[in-house]
Amino acid sequence: MRFKILILLGVLTIAFSSCRSDFETVASTGDLKFSKDTVYLDTVFSNISSSTYMLKVYNRSKNDISIPTIKLGKGLNSKYRMTVDGLQGNNGKIFNNVPILARDSLFVFIETTAAITDVSSDTFLYTDQIEFDSGSNQQNVELVTLVQDAIFLYPERFADGTTETLPVGDQKINGFYLNENDPVHGNELVFTKTKPYVIYGYAAVPPEKTAIFEAGTRVYFHANSGIVVANKGSIQVKGKQSLTPKMENEVIFEGDRLEPAFEDVPGQWGTVWLSSGSTNNSFENLTIKNASIGLLIQNNDGSTVQIKNTQIYNSSNYGILAQTAKIEGQNIVINAAGQATLACTYGGSYTFTHSTFNNNWNSSQQQALIVSNFITGAVPEEKDLAKAQFNNCIIYGSYATEMTLSKKTTAAFEYQFNNCLIKFDNRSANVSTNPLYQFETDLLHYKAILLNKDPKFLSVSKNKLNIDDTSAAYAKGNTSYLINQDIIGNTRTLPPDLGAFQNKVFPK
């Protein structure tokens, strides 16, 4: 037993000695290597914290070293902050005697919260550098952040700690009414391109008021945020055709995470909600990205919602969800949605011309198009579908069947597809005999249908649903439904192509 104890003590002594040698370091000699020489912290809004970015620092030598100082060039006044291998240092700005073992590395995590007053007035860049060591051994890694000034709209916080809410049926949601006489912003019902807007919670258009979004406006929504148009309220989006790929005249609604990693992440914010009784709503040259539901349109007052030259991408649930609505749509592109790119449900009246509905969501349950005249559990469950007409459209996606028509016989169900490309697998017995899907023989509801032909979109994953002259949709449109210009202002030739884009030959 005594012999075993002596062996154990010997092992512990060797281990202890080995550990002690790990901390016997020599001073850094300025030979550090870095994962990058400049850390670009992507665009942030003024006074809003950035995401966290990583820098890796390598010791390639055979020696355990100690870096005398790691600090921000602007010292304690810097708007950047760091942690170094989990250590906070002096306010996240200055670190002393930081060790790195031989052929090892350490992690530096960087964030910033900069105001527009901190940046250069001509470049809007906030810059600094991380200084490793000093004197002749000093090595620098540059830090660069683009800071955008913005108008922030959010619910009021009251003295008792509660936050302003909006009534929605029997519930309340985090939100506020836009004020045309706001003491800070002036008329909040007119959105301009002067500065971007960042919205927290739901911004509501009051009854009898109209929210106008002028050409070039940019609106960024925080998580669980959006726009609500109240009963008798209106929204009018007045984008214009852009002359460059920067989409300078387009109105854009998207999430407030500006990092490239979030560019195409669905469900970052809520929806634009036209609630029951809203009126005189119109959307033109609008792009909606990464919402839960791009447009939620419910029981508008009988006036027609006009949607023209509008793109909706990466919605976690629906691109457009319409319930007992009335919509006139032209040159619409919707791509990628968790359930359906377009759902016209619970009756209503709908006409879509020269539009592209594509769904490549990674699910066997997704659809490009759903049309129905009922909602299970509603009172009443059925509403008349007065019209669902699709002219010169593309209805496509990655699933075998991209269209579902659901009909209750106790309410009207009027539908018609004219010169449309439709992806639909009608080989199963219950579908092949279903009177709703008789594409070749039912000439009342289907005319000149292209079934299961490839539109050959330019790049579905990049939301580029343009086509060229090899597409099955090329020159298959009916001139009776012609919209003279496509979604980006190109003049359509005769006969026109199906979908929202006129064909273009792309470089090979």
N, C-alpha and C positions, 0 to 999 in steps of 0.2 A: 504493500500500500504506500509506504514511504517512497519507494522507487517511482511509483506512478506520479506522486505529487511533485517530485523533483523534475520529472520530465515535463509535466504541465507548466511548472514555473519557468523552465527553460524556454518552452515554446512562447509563453507570454512575454518573456524578456526579449526574445528575438523579434516578435511582432511589434512590441512597443518601440524598440530601437528603429525598426523599419519605418513606423509611422512618424517618428520624430525626424527622420531624415527628409520626409516629404516637405517639411516646413522650413528647412534650411535653404533659403533662397538667395539668389544673387540679383542685383539690380538689373532692370531691363536696359538693353542697349539700343533700343529704337528699331528692333527688327521684327516687330509685331506684324502679323498679316490679318487682313480683314475680309469679311464676306462681301463687302461692297465699300467703295470709297466715298459714296454719297448716299445718304438715306433720304429718300423722297417720301415725306409724309403727305399722303394725298389730300386733295382740297378739303378744307374745313370751313365751316361758317364762323364768323366772328364771335369770339367768346364761347364757343362750343368745343368741348374736348374732342381730340382726335382719337382714332383707334390706336392700338399699341403696335409698334413696329420693332423688328428685331435686328440687331447687329451681332455677328459672331466674331470674336477676337481670338486669334490662334497664336500659340507659342510653338514654333516649329523647331526650336533649339533642343539640345540635350539637357539643358539646365532648368531646374525649377527657378522661376524668376518672380520678382515683385515689381509691379508698376508703381512708382512713387506717387503719382497722382493721375486720376482720370477726372476731368472736369469739363463743364460747358464753357465755351469761350467767353460768354457774357456773364459767367459766374452766377451769383445768386439772383441777378436781375433777368436771367434768361427765361423765356416763356416755354422752353422745353424742360422736361424732367425725365430722369432715368432711374432704373434699378440696374445694379451690376451684380450678377449672380445672386439675385434675391435681396441684396443689401440696398438700403435707402440712402446711405451716405448722409451728407449735409444737405437736407431739403431736396434730395434727388438731383443735386447740382455738382457736388464735389465729393470725391472719394480718394482716400489715401491708402497707400501700401496694399495694393490689391494683388494677391498671389495668383500665378498660373503655373501648374505643374508642367514638366517637360512634355513636349508633344501633346499638349492638351489645349483646351479652349475655355473661354467664358462667354456668357451671354449678357448683352446689354439690351434692355428694353426701353424704348423711347416713346414719349407722348408729348403733346403740346396743347395748350389752350391760349391762342393768340387773338388779339382784337384787331380790328381793321386799322386802328390808330397805331399799331405796332409795325405796320408793313410799309414798304416802299410805295409811294403814291402812283408810280408808273408801272410797276410790275405786280403789285399786290403779293409779293413774296416775303415771307418771314424766314430769315436764315440765321444760322449759328453753326458752331462746329464742336465736336467732341475732341478735346486735347488729351492725348495720352503722353504722359511724362512732360518734360520741359527742356528748354535749352537745345543743345545739339541732338538730343534723343527724342525730341517732340515729334509725334506723328498725329495727323489730323484726319477726322472723318467729317465731311460736310453734312449739314442738315438743312433741308429745304421744304417749305410748306407754302402752298398757295392758299391765301385766306380770302374768302368772299364775304363782302358785306351783305347783309340780308335784312329783310323785315320779318320779325318773328310775331306770329299770331298764336295766342293760346288762351285757355280759360283763366278767368280771374281767380286768384286765391284770396279768400276772405280772412278776416282777423281771427276767426275761430279755428283756422287751419283747414276748413273745407274748401272744395274747388267747385267752380261754376259747372253746372250740368245742363243738359238739354232733355226735355220730356220726349220720350218715344213710346207711344202707347201707354202701358202701365209701368214702364221702366224709365230709367234715366241713364244717359250716357255722358261721358266726359266731353264737354263741348261748350260752345259759346255762339252768340249771334254776332255776325259781322255788323259793324256800326258805321253808318255813313257820316257820322260826326264824331269820330274817335278823337280824343284830345291829343293823342300821340301821332297816329298815322293819317289822320284826316278821313277821307272817304275810303273805308275798307271794302266797299262794294265794287270798286274799280281797281283791277289788278293791271299793272303796267310792266314793261320790260326794264324799268330804271334799275331795280334791284330784284334779286330772287326773293321768294317768300318761303318761309319755313313754318309749317302749321303743326301745332300740337293739339291733339283732341280733334273733335269734329267742328269745323267752321260752318255755321248754318246761315243760309240766306233767309231773312225774315219774310213773313207773308207780305204780299203787295210790293216787294222789292225785287230788284234784278241785280245779280252779280255779273259783271262784265270782265272778261279776260282778253286784254288787247294782244295783238300780234307780238310774238317774241317773249311773252310772259313765261317764267319758269317758277313752278310751285313744287316744293319738296315737303313730303309728309313724313312725320315721325311715326313710329309704330302705333297701331290702333288709332289712326287719325284718318281724316277724309273731309268730304264736303257733303252737307245735307241741304237739299232745297225743300223748304217747308211748303205746306199747303198754300196755294196762290202765289208762291215765290217763283222766281225764274233764274236760269243760268244761261248765259250766252258767251260761248267761246269763239273769238273772232280771229283765229290764226289766219295767216296768208301763205301763199306758196313761197318757198325759200329758193334762193338762187345758188346756194352752196351746200355741201354736205353738212355744214355746221347747223343747219336747220334754223337759221337765224330768225325766221318769221313764224316758225311753228310754236304753238303753245304746248308745253311739256309738263305733265304731271308724273312725278316719280317719288321714290323713297328718299330719305335724307342721308342714307349711307352712301357717300360719294366714292368710296374706295373701289378700285377695279374688281375686287373679289365679289362685290355686291351688285355689279352691273346688271346681271341677269337673274338675280335671286327672287323667286316669286314670293308673294305674301308679305312684303315688307310694310305695307300700310293697308288701310281699310278699303274704302270705295268712294266713288262719286254717286250719291244716292238721291235720285229724284223721287221724293216720297209722294204719297197719295195726294192728289189734287194740285201738284205743281203744274205750271203752265208756261207756254211760249219758250220752251227750252231748245237750244240749238248748239251744235258743236261743229266747228269747221277747222281743218288743219290742226288737229290735236293728236298728240301722242301720249298714251297712258302706259306706264311700265311698272311691273312688279307689284301690282295691287293684289288684294284678295279677290275682289270683284271689280273689274274696270268700271263698268257702268251698271248700277242697279236702278231699274226704272219700274216703278210700281204705280199702276192705276192713275196715270196722269189724267187731267180733267177733260180729255177729249181732243185737246189740241195735239198736233202732230209734233213729235220730237224729231228734229232735223239733224241727221248725222252725216257729214260729208268729209271726205279726205281725212279719215281718222284711222289711226293705228293703235292697236291694243296688244301688248305683249306680256307673256309670263305672269298670268293670273293664277293664283293658287286654287281658285274655285271656278269662276266664270269670267270670260271676257266681257260679255254683255249678258245680264240676266234680266229679262223683261217679263213682267207679270201684269196681265190685263192692260197692256200699254199700246200706244199707237206710235209707230216709228216709220220714218222714211229715210232709208240709208243708201248712200252712193259712195263708191270708191272707199270701201272699208276693208281694212286688213286686220284680222285677229289671228294670232298664233300662240299656241301653247297655253293650255288651261287644265287645271286638275280635274274638272268635271266636263265642261263644255266651253268651246270658244263662243258660241251663241246659243242661248236657250230662250225661246219664245214660248212662255208657259202661261197657263191659266187664261187662255183666250187672248183677245186683243186684235190688232190689225197691223200688219207688217209688210213692207215692201223693201227689198234689198236688190240693188242693181250694181253690176260690175264690182262685186265684192269677193274677197278671198277669205275663207274660213278654213284654217288648217290646224290640226291638233296632233302633235308628236309627243304628248306627255307620256311618260313611261308607266302606263297603266292600261289594262284591258278594259277598264270601265270608262275611259275618256271618250268623248265624242266631239266632232266638229260642230254638229247641229242637233238640237233637240227642239221639237215643236209639239205642243200639247194644248188641250183645252180644259185641263183640270189640275187641281192640286189635292192630293189625298189629305183628308182631315180638315180642309177649309170649309167654310159655310158661306155660300153653297160650294160644293166641290167642283162644279163645272161652270165655265164661262164660255160664251160664244167666241170662237175663233173666226172673226169676220173675213180675215184675209191673211194668208202667209204666202207671199209671192216672191220668187227668186228669179232674177233675170241676168243672164250672162255672168253667172257666178261660178266659183270653184269651191267645192266642199270636199276636203281631203284630209289625210292624216296617216299615222303609222298603223292604226288599228284596221282590221279587215272591213269593218262596217263603221262609217263615220257619220251616220244620220239615223235618228230615231223619230218616228212620228207616233204619237200616243193620242188616241181618240176615245172619248166617251160619246156614245150615240145620243145622249140626252142634251147635247149642246152642239151648235154649229161647228163644222170643221172644214173650212174652205182653204185649199192650198193649191199652189201651182208652181212648177219649175220649168222655166223656159231657157233653152240653150245653156244648160249647166253641166259642168263636169262633176260627177259624184262618185265617191268611193263607197261601194256597198256590196257586201257578199250576200247574194240572195240564193245560195245553194241549199240552205237548210229548208226542210219541208214546211215548217210553220211560217217562214218568210216568203217562200216562193208562191204560196197560195194566198198570202195576205193582200187584200185589195188595195192597201195603202201603198204598196211597192211594185206596182205593175208598170215598170218604166217603159216597156216597149209597146204595150197594148192599150194602156190607159191614156189616150190622147187628150182627155179633158184636163188631166193634172200634170202630164209630162210631155214636153215637146223638145225634140232634138237633144236628147240626153246622151252625154258621153259617160259610159259606165266603166269605172276602174282603169281609166287611162292616166298615165303619169304626166303631171304638169311640169315636172323637171324644174322645181324651184332652185334658185341660185344657191341659197344656203339656209336651210330651215333652222339650224342651230344658231345662226347669227341673225335670225329674224329678217332675212332677205328673201322675200317671196316673189321676187322678180322672175320673169320668164324670158326665154329667147325663142327664136323661130323653130327650134326643135321640140318645143313643148306641145303636148296634145291639145292645149288650150289655144294655140296659135290660130288666129283668124277663124275661130268657130263661133263668134258672137253674132247676134241678130241685130241688124241696124235699127230695128224698131225700138230697141231699148238703149240706143247709143248715148253715152255720156261723152261729150266731145274731147275732154281731157282726162288723163288718168290721174291717179292719186298724187303724183309729183309734178303734174303740169304738162306731161308729154301729150301731144295731139294724137288721138287714135286714128289709125288708118281703117279702111273699109275692105272686107268686113272686120270688125274689131276683134281683139283677143278677149277671151274670158278672164274674169278676175279684175283686180284693181289696177294691175300694172300692164301697160302697153309693152310689147316685146322689145328687147334690146339684145344685140349680139355682144356677148361679153368676151374679153380677152381669154384665150386658152392658156 
